[in-house]
Amino acid sequence: MPDPFLKRAEAIKKTLLAMESEAPDEDLFALGYMIPQIELVQEMAQYEPLEVTAEDFDVTYRQWLETTFMEDGMESDDRQRIDELWQSAISRTS
């Protein structure tokens, strides 16, 4: 049985990579920040594959980003752009 958490992570990653390939220069930092976080979430998340949904990845990833923003001292403008791009990625992947 496929793991919906990992399947969603891979779908989102594909979307972000596609967005990066067509992004204006001002979005490259945000997308470059977001993409490697997906693999970190995949590695660090603890869950039961039979009890997880695809949407659980979205929630876990968003929480992960909030933590990394704090750790990295991310500026509010960058946070806002990452939030906007995240919403766009969700819309494009769903």
C-alpha positions as CSV (number, residue, x, y, z in Angstrom):
1,M,0.0,0.0,0.0
2,P,1.4,3.4,-0.9
3,D,2.3,5.9,1.8
4,P,0.1,8.9,1.2
5,F,2.4,11.2,3.2
6,L,5.4,10.4,1.0
7,K,3.3,10.4,-2.1
8,R,2.1,14.0,-1.3
9,A,5.6,15.1,-0.4
10,E,6.9,13.9,-3.8
11,A,3.9,15.6,-5.6
12,I,4.6,18.9,-3.8
13,K,8.3,18.7,-4.5
14,K,7.6,18.2,-8.2
15,T,5.3,21.2,-8.2
16,L,7.9,23.3,-6.4
17,L,10.6,22.3,-8.9
18,A,8.3,23.2,-11.8
19,M,7.6,26.5,-10.2
20,E,11.3,27.1,-9.7
21,S,12.0,26.4,-13.4
22,E,9.6,29.2,-14.4
23,A,10.1,31.6,-11.4
24,P,11.2,35.2,-11.6
25,D,14.6,35.9,-9.9
26,E,12.9,37.4,-6.9
27,D,11.2,34.0,-6.1
28,L,14.3,31.8,-6.4
29,F,15.4,32.3,-2.8
30,A,12.0,31.3,-1.4
31,L,11.7,28.3,-3.6
32,G,15.3,27.3,-3.0
33,Y,14.5,27.5,0.7
34,M,11.3,25.4,0.5
35,I,12.4,22.5,-1.8
36,P,15.1,21.0,0.4
37,Q,12.8,21.3,3.5
38,I,10.6,18.6,1.9
39,E,13.2,15.9,2.2
40,L,14.0,16.9,5.7
41,V,10.3,16.6,6.7
42,Q,10.2,13.2,5.0
43,E,13.2,12.1,7.0
44,M,12.2,13.5,10.3
45,A,8.4,13.0,10.4
46,Q,7.2,10.2,12.7
47,Y,3.9,8.7,11.7
48,E,2.2,5.4,10.9
49,P,1.8,5.0,7.1
50,L,-1.5,3.3,7.5
51,E,-2.9,6.1,9.7
52,V,-1.8,9.1,7.7
53,T,-3.4,11.2,5.0
54,A,-1.9,13.3,2.2
55,E,-3.1,16.4,4.0
56,D,-1.0,15.4,7.0
57,F,2.1,16.2,5.0
58,D,0.8,19.7,4.3
59,V,0.3,20.3,8.0
60,T,3.6,18.8,9.0
61,Y,5.5,20.7,6.4
62,R,3.9,24.0,7.4
63,Q,4.7,23.4,11.0
64,W,8.3,22.5,10.0
65,L,8.6,25.8,8.1
66,E,7.5,27.8,11.1
67,T,10.2,26.2,13.2
68,T,12.9,26.7,10.6
69,F,11.8,30.4,10.2
70,M,12.4,30.9,13.9
71,E,15.7,29.1,13.9
72,D,17.0,30.9,10.8
73,G,15.7,34.3,11.8
74,M,13.7,34.6,8.6
75,E,12.6,38.1,7.8
76,S,8.9,38.7,7.5
77,D,9.0,39.6,3.8
78,D,10.6,36.3,3.0
79,R,8.2,34.5,5.2
80,Q,5.3,36.1,3.5
81,R,6.6,35.2,0.0
82,I,7.2,31.6,1.1
83,D,3.6,31.5,2.5
84,E,2.3,32.7,-0.9
85,L,4.3,30.3,-2.9
86,W,3.3,27.4,-0.5
87,Q,-0.4,28.2,-1.1
88,S,0.3,28.3,-4.8
89,A,2.0,25.0,-4.7
90,I,-0.9,23.4,-2.8
91,S,-3.3,24.8,-5.3
92,R,-1.3,23.5,-8.2
93,T,-0.8,20.1,-6.7
94,S,-4.4,19.4,-5.5
